[in-house]
Structure formats: structure tokens, C-alpha cells
Amino acid sequence: MSTLVRWAPFSDFDVIERRMRRLLEDVGLAAAPLPSADMYETDEEIVVELDVPGLEETELALEVSDHTLTITGERLA
């Protein structure tokens, strides 16, 4: 008897990402986790909404360079 399994082509990327993260953590090079983000465009602007608990909007720095938006902030312990 055969079982049909739904093909999810990007699930392999999740496995690869987890393995790479684990490898980097093992050698002490763990990257900072990325916040959840939503992005959408209106007629007048591009809106980026970030979930960054513990930081106020005024504590974030925005930089646009070469078509890349960089958002930085530091949460003090």
C-alpha cells in the first residue's frame, strides 16, 4: 500500500538552515535571531512592521543603501 505525501519543495531549506545554524552555534558563531516582519506597499509608501519586544520605535536605526534596508537596535539586558 502506498502513502501519498504532499511535496513541500521549501521544507528542505528549513532543514538546511537548522543544520547550518547548529553548526555555527557549535563553533561559537551564532547569528542573532531575526524578528518577525510584515512588509506591504501602499500607493504612497512601503511599510515594514517588525516585532521587536523590548525596543521602542525611537530606539531603532534605519539605513537605506544600494536598495537594501538595514534596521538595527540594541536591547540592553
C-alpha positions as CSV (number, residue, x, y, z in Angstrom):
1,M,0.0,0.0,0.0
2,S,1.3,3.5,-0.9
3,T,1.0,6.7,1.1
4,L,0.8,10.0,-0.7
5,V,2.9,12.7,0.9
6,R,2.4,16.3,-0.1
7,W,5.5,17.7,-1.7
8,A,6.8,20.8,0.0
9,P,9.8,22.0,-2.0
10,F,11.0,24.6,0.5
11,S,11.0,22.3,3.5
12,D,14.5,21.1,2.6
13,F,15.7,24.7,3.0
14,D,14.3,24.7,6.6
15,V,16.3,21.5,7.3
16,I,19.5,23.0,5.8
17,E,19.0,26.3,7.7
18,R,18.6,24.4,11.0
19,R,21.7,22.3,10.4
20,M,23.8,25.4,9.4
21,R,22.6,27.3,12.5
22,R,23.5,24.3,14.7
23,L,26.9,24.1,13.1
24,L,27.6,27.8,13.6
25,E,26.4,27.7,17.2
26,D,28.8,24.8,17.9
27,V,31.8,26.9,16.8
28,G,30.6,30.0,18.6
29,L,29.3,31.9,15.6
30,A,25.6,32.0,16.3
31,A,23.8,34.7,14.4
32,A,21.2,37.0,16.2
33,P,17.7,35.8,15.6
34,L,15.7,37.8,13.1
35,P,12.4,39.4,14.3
36,S,9.1,38.6,12.7
37,A,8.3,41.1,10.0
38,D,5.5,42.1,7.7
39,M,6.0,44.3,4.6
40,Y,3.5,45.8,2.3
41,E,3.2,48.6,-0.2
42,T,0.5,51.3,-0.4
43,D,0.1,53.9,-3.2
44,E,2.4,56.2,-1.3
45,E,4.8,54.2,0.8
46,I,6.4,50.8,1.6
47,V,5.5,49.8,5.2
48,V,7.7,47.4,7.3
49,E,6.2,46.2,10.6
50,L,8.7,44.5,12.9
51,D,8.0,42.5,16.1
52,V,10.8,43.7,18.4
53,P,9.7,43.3,22.0
54,G,11.7,45.4,24.4
55,L,12.5,48.1,21.9
56,E,10.7,51.3,21.1
57,E,10.5,52.7,17.6
58,T,12.8,55.6,18.6
59,E,15.5,53.0,19.6
60,L,15.8,51.6,16.1
61,A,18.1,53.0,13.4
62,L,17.2,52.8,9.7
63,E,19.6,52.9,6.8
64,V,18.9,52.5,3.1
65,S,21.9,51.8,0.9
66,D,22.1,50.2,-2.5
67,H,18.4,49.1,-2.5
68,T,18.9,47.5,1.0
69,L,17.1,48.5,4.1
70,T,19.0,47.8,7.3
71,I,17.3,48.2,10.7
72,T,19.4,48.0,13.8
73,G,18.7,48.2,17.5
74,E,20.2,47.1,20.8
75,R,18.3,45.7,23.7
76,L,20.1,46.2,27.0
77,A,19.9,43.3,29.4
